[in-house]
């Protein structure tokens, strides 16, 4: 039997969940140069479910009454004051600190590694929303055949850095892929989220390669014309380095790949034991890629499909 109080508790829990989703989507939108209307927020978060749409409407009304978000007659946006803004400023300062740390690591580690075509920093650091428990997401695109040679070196350097500076954030090589595979991904994975991640990525090495990928993928402009135009204008790197094929090291792939798979399994178990389901992720580890996809990223992809 379900009592009235139980229904009230469930309803309040759903409302709180929708409030957090509305704030999350508005933050996400603000970094993508996207104007979020009330109808669009409801559709993206709720799909066609009338009950969820009502919860979303209640959440938006509640946040507006609190002053956490504002409405100018056309679009919703985060307010400039209140706890949401304070949290945002803290996250942004943290992101800037982590960017300086990670970019220095990459510049030092890649100084004598010629097989890296593109190295950058993505995730919460690139969006300026880094929380205390967030890793620093590293993006690497290597020449064909060289991925596991590169990752082998980077993993060793990251381990040394971690031992020398245990107070620093964890470096996560979350999107590492070879050139040919990456070009296929960018040409075929034409989602709003993929475009946003690529356009917001902070490039540390490989401006020429980044500019070349932008030129080849004008579809990103259909989602974010302003961001795409600024990225094209700001990418003044020289010509992309030669993407010649390198002979793969099967042993390093076997050893490092197995280690990363085991590490991913252990971390997921720990996340679940701590109730951190948002941090849960899947690892796609093959000869030409090592990609971690978080549950949060998958949900954002699902939201994208509701547009």
JOSUL-V981536 format. One line per field, one symbol per residue. ss: DSSP state (A for helix, B for strand, O for the rest). phi: phi as a letter, one per 40 degrees, with the letter a starting at -180 (. if undefined). burial: I if it has 24 or more other C-alpha atoms within 12 Angstrom, else O. Layout:
ss: ???
phi: ???
burial: ???
This chain:
ss: OOOAAAAAAAAAAAAAAAAAAAAAAAAAAAAAOOOBOAAAAAAAAAOOOAAAAAAAAAAAAAAAAAOOBBBOOOOBBBOOOAAAAAAAAAAAAAAAAAAAAAAAAAAAAOOOOOOBBBBBBBAAAAAOOOOOOOOBBBBBBBOOOOAAAAAAAAAAAAAAAAAAOOOOOOBBBBBBBBAAAAAAAAAAOOOAAAAAAAAAOBBBBOAAAAAAAAAAOAAAAAOOAAAAAAAAAAOOOOOOOOOOOOOOOAAAAAAAAAAAAAAAAAAAAAAAAOOOAAAOBBBBBBOOBBBBBBAAAAAAAAAAOOO
phi: .bcdccccccccccccccdccccccccdccccgbccccdcdccccbgbccccccccccccccccccgcbbbcgbbcacccbgccccccccccccccccccccccdcccccdbbccccababbgccccgbccdcccccbbbbbcdgbdccccdccccccccccccbccccccbccabacdcccccdccbccbdccccccccdccbagdccdccccccbcdccccbdccccccccccbcccccdcccbccbcccccccccccccccccccccccccgcccccabbbbbcbaabbbccccccccccdccc
burial: OOOOOOOOOOOOOIIOOIIIIIIIIIIIIIIIIIIIIIIIIIIIIIOOOOOIIIIIIIIIOOIIOOOIIIOOOOOIIIIOOOOIOOIIOOIIOIIIIIIOIIIOIIIOIIOOIIIIIIIIIIIIIIIIIIIOOIIIIIIIIIIIIIIIIIIIIIIOOIOOIOOOOOOIIIIIIIIIIIIIIIIOOIOOOIIIIIIIIIIIIIIIIIIIIIIIIIOOIIIIIOIIOOIIOOIIOOIOOOOIIOIOOOOOOOOOIOOIIOOIIOOIOOOIOOOOOOOOOOIIIIIOIIIIIIIIIIOIIOOIIOIIOOO
